[in-house]
């Protein structure tokens, strides 16, 4: 049996995933948690093979929880199960130690196959995530001036005329986070105003006229 802990802050999602134990013969859901912190506490008292991990949660998000789980419990495999499939989310999860990454479009059979794969020591990604990974590896360049992928996204949206609130809504992040990204990217590219940033974005091909 593959012993699984489900971590998601949405109760309805947890309940649906916990039902896997009745639908997949070789999967046993041994616990569920609503935050990364609760998941860590749970792993201290259960024998677990795989954690099915959401990314966006209060108290401790899925990336930090993955990092701590893979450090404290190296025999436990983490499969991210999330709505988000942007480059930064994927990269952050993989750097934290996740062995698999699924979006919430995945069906029962795909989830079961992913659990079996990582329990056997393999890595697994759904088709959409695999395409993004391949595209990133095939890309001839990186964001300019040492920008992170998220900072480059924010700069691109600035150049397209979006304000902070619209950028936050587009990227599903808070306005405070947007302001932090803007301050960081402005410092990196050596500008002080949005018009200067927009000119920089056009010069470096982040947007086209």
C-alpha positions in Angstrom: 0.0 0.0 0.0 1.1 3.6 -0.8 0.5 5.6 2.4 -0.5 9.1 1.5 -1.1 12.4 3.4 -3.3 15.0 1.7 -2.5 18.7 2.3 -4.9 21.4 1.1 -6.5 24.3 2.8 -9.8 23.7 1.0 -11.9 21.2 3.0 -13.9 20.1 -0.1 -10.7 19.3 -2.0 -9.2 17.4 1.0 -12.4 15.3 1.3 -12.3 14.5 -2.4 -8.7 13.4 -2.3 -9.2 11.4 0.9 -11.8 9.5 -1.0 -9.0 8.0 -3.1 -8.6 5.4 -0.5 -12.0 4.0 -1.5 -11.3 4.3 -5.2 -7.7 3.1 -5.7 -6.8 -0.3 -4.4 -3.1 0.3 -3.6 -3.5 3.8 -2.0 -4.2 4.4 1.7 -4.8 7.9 2.8 -3.4 8.0 6.4 -4.1 11.6 7.2 -4.9 15.1 5.9 -4.0 18.6 6.8 -5.1 22.2 6.0 -1.7 23.9 6.3 2.0 23.0 5.7 2.6 23.4 9.4 -0.1 20.8 10.2 1.4 18.5 7.6 4.8 18.6 9.3 3.3 17.8 12.6 1.3 14.9 11.1 4.4 13.4 9.5 6.0 13.2 12.9 3.4 10.6 14.0 2.6 8.7 10.9 4.4 6.3 8.5 4.0 8.1 5.1 5.3 7.4 1.6 3.8 10.3 -0.3 2.5 13.8 0.5 0.0 15.3 -2.0 0.7 19.0 -1.5 -1.2 22.1 -2.4 0.9 25.3 -2.9 -1.2 28.2 -1.8 -2.1 27.8 1.9 -2.1 30.0 5.0 0.4 29.7 7.9 3.0 27.8 5.8 2.7 27.5 2.0 3.3 24.4 0.0 6.8 25.3 -1.1 8.1 25.9 2.4 6.3 22.8 3.6 7.9 20.8 0.8 11.3 22.1 1.7 11.0 21.2 5.3 9.4 17.8 4.6 12.1 16.7 2.2 14.8 17.9 4.6 13.3 16.2 7.7 11.8 13.2 6.0 14.0 12.4 2.9 12.2 9.1 2.3 8.8 10.9 1.9 8.0 12.0 -1.7 6.1 15.2 -2.3 3.7 15.6 -5.3 2.4 19.1 -5.7 -1.3 19.2 -6.6 -2.3 22.8 -7.4 -4.3 25.1 -9.6 -1.1 27.0 -10.6 1.2 26.0 -13.3 3.3 29.2 -13.9 7.0 29.0 -14.2 7.8 30.4 -10.8 5.4 28.0 -9.0 6.9 25.0 -10.8 10.5 26.1 -10.3 10.0 26.9 -6.6 8.4 23.5 -5.9 11.0 21.5 -7.7 13.8 23.4 -6.0 12.2 22.7 -2.7 12.4 19.0 -3.5 9.0 18.0 -5.0 9.2 14.9 -7.1 6.0 15.4 -9.0 3.8 18.3 -10.1 0.1 17.9 -11.1 -2.5 20.6 -11.8 -6.0 20.1 -10.4 -7.3 19.2 -13.8 -5.8 15.8 -13.2 -8.2 12.9 -12.9 -8.2 9.9 -10.5 -6.2 7.7 -12.8 -3.5 10.4 -13.3 -3.2 11.1 -9.6 -3.0 7.4 -8.8 -0.3 6.9 -11.5 1.7 9.9 -10.1 1.5 8.5 -6.6 2.8 5.1 -7.8 5.6 6.7 -9.8 7.0 8.8 -7.0 6.6 6.0 -4.5 8.8 3.9 -6.8 11.5 6.7 -6.8 10.6 8.3 -10.1 9.5 11.9 -11.0 6.2 12.7 -12.6 4.6 15.7 -14.2 1.3 16.2 -16.0 1.4 17.2 -19.7 0.9 21.0 -19.1 3.7 21.1 -16.6 6.0 19.0 -18.8 5.5 21.4 -21.7 6.5 24.4 -19.6 9.6 22.6 -18.3 10.7 21.7 -21.8 10.0 25.2 -23.0 12.0 26.7 -20.2 14.9 24.4 -20.9 14.8 25.1 -24.6 14.6 28.9 -24.1 17.8 30.5 -25.5 17.9 33.2 -22.8 17.0 34.2 -19.3 15.3 37.2 -17.9 17.6 40.2 -18.3 19.8 41.7 -15.6 19.4 38.8 -13.3 15.6 39.2 -12.9 13.7 36.2 -11.6 11.0 34.8 -13.8 8.3 36.5 -11.6 10.1 39.9 -11.7 10.2 39.6 -15.5 6.5 38.8 -15.6 5.8 41.9 -13.4 8.0 44.1 -15.7 6.2 42.8 -18.8 2.8 43.6 -17.2 4.0 47.1 -16.3 5.0 47.6 -19.9 1.6 46.5 -21.0 0.1 49.3 -18.9 -1.2 47.4 -15.9 -1.3 49.0 -12.5 -0.4 47.2 -9.3 -3.9 45.9 -8.5 -4.3 44.5 -12.0 -0.9 42.8 -11.9 -1.8 41.3 -8.5 -5.0 39.9 -10.0 -3.3 38.6 -13.1 -0.6 36.7 -11.2 -2.8 35.7 -8.2 -0.5 37.5 -5.7 -1.0 40.3 -3.2 -0.4 44.0 -4.0 2.3 44.1 -1.3 4.1 41.3 -3.1 3.8 43.2 -6.4 5.4 46.3 -4.8 8.2 44.2 -3.5 8.9 42.7 -7.0 8.8 46.2 -8.5 11.3 47.6 -6.0 13.6 44.6 -6.6 13.4 44.7 -10.3 13.8 48.5 -10.5 17.0 48.2 -8.4 18.3 45.4 -10.6 17.7 47.2 -13.9 18.8 50.6 -12.6 15.5 52.5 -13.1 13.4 54.7 -10.8 10.1 55.2 -12.7 7.6 53.2 -14.6 8.3 54.9 -17.9 12.0 54.0 -17.6 11.0 50.5 -16.8 8.7 50.3 -19.8 11.5 51.6 -22.1 13.8 48.9 -20.6 11.2 46.2 -21.3 10.9 47.2 -24.9 14.6 47.4 -25.4 15.1 43.9 -24.1 12.3 42.3 -26.0 10.0 41.5 -23.1 7.2 43.2 -25.0 7.0 44.3 -28.6 5.4 47.5 -30.1 
